[in-house]
Amino acid sequence: MDRYERILSLHRLLKSAHYPIPLSRLLGELECSRATLYRDVAFLRDALGAPIESAGTDQAAFRYELGEGEKFELPGLWLTSDELASLLALNELISRSGPGVLAGALAPFKARIEGLLSHHDSGKALPIERIRVIPWGERKLDQQVFRIVAGAVLERKQLRFRYRARTTNADSRRTVSPQRLTHYRDNWYLDVWDHDREALRSFAVDRIVEAGALDAAAIDVPDADLNDLLTSSYGIFAGKPKAWATLRFSAHAARWVADEHWHSQQKGEWLPDGRYELKVPYSNSKELLMDVLKYGPDAEVVAPLSLREEMKILLQLALGGYA
C-alpha cells in the first residue's frame, strides 16, 4: 500500500470510527511501521487540516474531533487504485458502447483518472485495450439531439420535437415533459408525459429530430406511475401487463435461460426432466416472441393459448419463406 492509499485508508478509518482507534489496530489495518503511521497522521493533520486528536488513554489512540470530524473531507479526488481503475473501465465501456455521445463530456475526467493511475503505478499504463465491448443492434444516434434531450431531462424543461415512428412511418410533432432516459439493448429511449395525448409515452431517441428545449418547466410524474405503466410489462413496450407468458426451454437451453434476467417480476422453475419453465408478464407480444424465437427448437410457448397460436403463425410464415 503506497502513501496515497494509506492516507485515504487512514481517513476512512477515522471517519467511520465512533471511538478512538488504538495504534495497534491502525498499524494492522495500514500494514506499516509505527514511524510511518505517525508521519501519515502528521501529514493528514498538518498538511490537509484533518481534525485529528489523540485520545487520553493508556495506549496511543486516534480519532477525529467530535463535530469537526463529521464535516471534514479530504480535498480533491481521493480514490484507491482499484476504484480509479474501475472508473476508467466504466468510462471505456461508455465510450466504446455508443457513438461518442458521452465520451466527449467525460474526456477530461478520463485524462485526470489516467494521470492519477500513472502516479499510483509509477508510470505504468493500464491495458485498457483488453476491455472489449461489442455493441449489438445499436442504431445511429444524432449526438446534438441526444444532448438536447438529456439536458431537458436533467434540467426539468419541456421539450418539443418531430418524431418519425418506425412502426408506422408516420411523422408527428410532440410537446412533452421528459421524465427519464432509458438505455435498453444498446439504444436510448425517452419516457415522457405527452401533453398532446395527455398520457405517458416512450420514444426512440434515434427517431427524434428538430428537438428544442422550452422555457416551461416539465411536469413531474410520480415514479410509481412511471414504473406501473412503463416497466411492469416485458421489454420496452409500455402498458400494464395483459397476461403472463409461460415459456419452457430444453435442458440444453436451460443452462443459459436460468441465469438470464428477462423481467424484474419473472418466475423460474426447474422441471423434473431438466427443462426450465419461465413466466413473465407482458403487454405487447412482439418483442417477447422475438426473444423466444432466437432459441429455435429449444423453446416452447405454453400459455396463454393466444400467445401460443401467435407463435405458431410466426413459425408457419417463416417456414413459408423457405418453400
Residue pairs with C-beta under 8 A, 6 or more apart in sequence:
1 9
1 30
1 31
1 32
2 120
3 40
4 119
4 120
5 80
5 81
5 120
6 30
6 32
6 36
6 40
7 40
7 43
7 44
7 48
7 74
7 78
8 74
8 78
8 79
8 80
9 29
9 30
9 80
10 26
10 30
10 37
10 40
10 41
10 44
11 44
11 50
11 74
11 78
13 21
13 26
13 29
14 21
14 50
14 52
14 62
14 63
14 64
14 69
15 64
15 69
15 72
17 63
17 64
19 63
20 55
20 57
20 61
20 62
20 63
21 61
21 62
21 63
22 59
22 60
22 61
23 34
23 37
23 59
23 60
23 61
23 62
24 59
26 37
26 62
27 33
27 34
27 37
30 36
30 37
30 40
32 40
41 52
41 62
44 50
44 52
45 51
45 52
48 74
48 75
49 72
50 64
50 72
51 64
51 65
51 68
51 69
51 72
52 62
52 63
52 64
52 65
53 62
53 63
53 64
53 65
54 60
54 61
54 62
55 61
55 62
55 63
63 69
64 70
64 72
77 112
77 116
79 87
79 116
81 117
81 120
81 121
84 113
84 116
84 117
84 120
85 117
85 126
87 113
88 110
88 113
88 114
88 117
88 126
88 128
89 128
89 131
91 103
91 106
91 109
91 110
91 113
92 128
92 131
92 133
93 131
93 133
94 102
94 103
94 106
95 102
95 103
95 106
95 110
96 131
96 133
96 135
97 133
97 135
97 138
97 186
98 135
98 138
98 141
98 186
99 138
99 140
99 141
99 143
100 143
101 141
101 143
101 146
101 147
114 125
114 126
117 125
117 126
118 124
118 125
135 186
136 185
136 186
137 185
137 186
137 187
138 186
138 187
139 187
139 204
139 206
140 206
141 187
141 188
141 205
141 206
142 206
142 208
142 209
145 161
145 205
145 208
145 209
145 211
146 188
146 205
148 159
148 211
148 212
148 213
149 159
149 161
149 178
149 181
149 190
149 205
149 208
149 211
150 181
151 157
151 213
152 158
152 159
152 178
152 213
152 218
153 178
153 179
153 180
153 181
153 190
155 213
156 217
156 218
156 220
157 178
157 213
157 214
157 215
157 216
157 217
157 218
158 175
158 176
158 177
158 178
158 195
158 213
158 214
158 216
158 217
158 218
158 219
159 175
159 176
159 177
159 178
159 192
159 211
159 212
159 213
159 214
159 218
160 173
160 174
160 175
160 176
160 211
160 212
160 214
161 173
161 174
161 176
161 208
161 209
161 210
161 211
161 212
162 171
162 172
162 173
162 174
162 208
162 209
162 210
163 171
163 172
163 173
163 174
163 203
163 207
163 208
163 209
164 170
164 171
164 207
164 209
165 171
165 172
165 207
166 204
166 207
174 192
174 194
174 196
174 203
175 194
175 195
175 196
175 214
176 190
176 192
176 193
176 194
176 195
176 201
177 192
177 193
177 195
177 218
177 219
177 220
177 221
178 190
178 191
178 192
178 218
179 191
179 192
179 193
179 200
179 218
179 220
179 221
179 226
180 190
180 191
180 226
181 188
181 189
181 190
181 191
181 205
182 188
182 189
182 190
182 191
182 202
182 236
183 189
184 236
185 236
187 204
187 205
187 206
188 204
188 205
188 206
189 202
189 203
189 204
189 205
189 236
190 202
190 203
190 204
190 205
190 208
191 200
191 201
191 202
191 226
191 230
192 200
192 201
192 202
192 203
193 199
193 200
193 201
193 218
193 219
193 221
194 200
194 201
200 221
200 225
200 226
200 229
200 230
200 238
201 238
202 230
202 236
202 238
228 240
229 238
229 239
229 240
230 238
231 264
232 240
232 241
232 265
232 281
232 283
233 239
233 240
233 241
233 242
233 281
233 282
233 283
233 284
234 241
234 245
234 262
234 263
234 280
234 281
234 282
234 283
234 284
234 287
234 288
235 282
235 284
235 287
235 288
235 291
236 287
237 283
237 284
237 286
237 287
238 283
239 283
239 284
240 283
241 281
241 282
241 283
242 282
242 283
243 281
243 282
243 304
243 306
243 307
244 279
244 280
244 281
244 282
244 303
244 304
245 279
245 280
245 281
245 282
245 285
245 288
245 301
245 303
245 304
245 307
246 277
246 278
246 279
246 301
246 302
246 303
246 304
247 277
247 278
247 279
247 280
247 292
247 299
247 300
247 301
247 302
248 271
248 275
248 276
248 277
248 278
248 299
248 300
248 302
249 257
249 275
249 276
249 277
249 278
249 295
249 298
249 299
249 300
250 275
250 297
250 298
250 299
251 273
251 274
251 275
251 276
252 298
253 276
253 295
253 298
253 299
254 270
254 274
254 275
254 276
257 268
257 276
257 278
257 295
258 268
258 270
258 276
262 278
262 280
262 291
263 280
263 281
265 280
265 281
266 278
266 279
266 280
267 278
267 279
267 280
268 276
268 277
268 278
268 279
269 276
269 277
270 276
270 277
271 277
277 302
280 288
282 288
282 307
285 307
285 310
288 307
289 301
289 307
289 310
289 311
289 314
292 299
292 301
292 311
293 299
293 311
293 314
301 307
301 308
301 311
302 308
